[in-house]
Amino acid sequence: MICSEYHGVWVFAEQTDGRLSTVSLELLGKGRDLANSLNTQLSAIFLGSRIETMAHELIHYGAEKVYVADEPNLGSYTTGAYTSVIAKQVLESKPEIMLFGASDIGRDLAPRVAKRLGTGLTADCTELAIEKESGLLLSTKPGYGSSMMYTFVCAQSRPQMATVRPSVMQALEKDTKRKGQIIHIPVRLEATDMPVKIVNRVKQARKGAKLEEARIIVGAGMGVGSAEKFAVIHQLAEALGAEVGVTKDPLDEGWITGDCMIGQTGKTVKPELYIACGISGAIQHISGIWDSDTIVAINTDPRADIFGIADYGIVGDLHEVLPMLIEEINKRRRV
C-alpha cells in the first residue's frame, strides 16, 4: 500500500426512514476541521433508496462531494450490502480518512469495512485531530474501566478509520447556499453481498426524545436504592419535560429498562441541563455527560467524584431533595 496515494476526508452519512442521523452531521462538522488541516476535500458517502434530496442536505452541512449509491436493495441497512458498496468505492477513490458514527449501524458497519480494506479502526472516539508533524489522524478515546484517555494512530495502512460517539462533535450551521458535487456510484450487488434478507421491520413506539437530543436529562445511579424507588426520578423528569438516563448498574439490576444507559459503553449526551441523582461519578459515566451545559449533582457523600464536575451540588438524600424540587417546579408552573 502506498499511503501517499490516499487523499481526502470521508464521512459515512447514515440515514434511517428518510432521516439523516444527527451524528453524521456532527461528523461533517469535525471532518471540515480535519480537511482544512490537511488542505484537502471533505466528502460523504451516502447509501439508500430515493435519497437524492437528502444528498443535497449533506452539502448544506459541509460536504464538498457526496458519493451516492441509490438502489432499492440499499433502502434498509444490511451489513453485507453496505460493506460491499463502501469497500469497493473506497478502493477506487482512496480517501485518506474515513469516519463513521458510533451508532448501532456504525458500530456494526465500520469494523466490517475495515476488515475488508485491511486497515485499522479506532472505535468510540471522543476527539479527533491531525498531528502537525506527520499529518496522521490522532484518534482519542477513554480507556475501558480507567480514567486514562488513549490516542491511537494508524501509520501503515489507509484509510485511517474511526467511529465517533454521537453528541461529542459540533455540526456546522446549515447553509443552503453552499455548493457541492453529487457523484452517483454504480451499484452491482451479488447474491453473496446479501446473505441476510429483511422480511419485516417493526418500529418500536417511543415516548419522548432520544437521549442524545434531549434538552434536559435526569440521570440516576445506584443511589436511587431500588426499582420501586425509581418513581421519584420519573416524577422529576415529567415535571421538567425531561428524559431519564441511568448509569450501568441500575440497568443491569433491572431497576429500569430501555435504551437509556449513559456513559462509556452507552450513550454520550450534551443536554442544557443534566441532574445527576445518586450518581457517584465514575469515569465510565462521566465520559458520557462531559459536554452537558449545566450539571447539578445530588448525593449524600460530599466527597463523591460527581461534585468535581458539577456546576451545582446538593449534599443530601435524593428521596428528600427531589420531592421538594418537584413541588417547587409544579408550584411555579401553576403561577
RADARA-V767885 format. One line per field, one symbol per residue. ss: DSSP state (A for helix, B for strand, O for the rest). phi: phi as a letter, one per 30 degrees, with the letter a starting at -180 (. if undefined). Layout:
BEGIN
ss: ???
phi: ???
END
This chain:
BEGIN
ss: OOAAAOOOBBBBBOBBOOBBOAAAAAAAAAAAAAAAAAOOOBBBBBBBOOOAAAAAAAAAOOOOBBBBBBOAAAOOOOAAAAAAAAAAAAAAAOOOBBBBBOOAAAAAAAAAAAAAAOOOBBBBBOBBBBOOOOOOBBBBBBOOOOOOBBBBOOOOOOOBBBBBOOOOOOOOOOOOOOOOBBBBOOOOOOAAAOOOOOOOOOOOOOOOOOAAAOOBBBBBOAAAOOOAAAAAAAAAAAAAOOBBBBOAAAAAOOOOOOOOBBOOOOBOOOOOBBBBBOOOOOAAAAAAAOOOOBBBBBBOOOOOAAAAOOOBBBBOOAAAAAAAAAAAAAAAAAO
phi: .cdddcbjccbdccbbhibdddddddddddeddddddchbccbbcbclbhceddddedddckddbbdcccaedcdcdbedddddddddddddchddbbcbddcedddddedddedddibcbcchdcabacdddciddcccbdddibcdccccbbdcbbddcacbddicccddddbdddcacccdcdcbcceddbdccddabcdddbcicdedcddbbccbbdddjaddddeddddddddcicccbbdddedddidbbjdbdckecbccbbddbbcccicdjdeddedcbecddbcccbadcdcddeddcddbbbdldedcddedddddddddddd
END
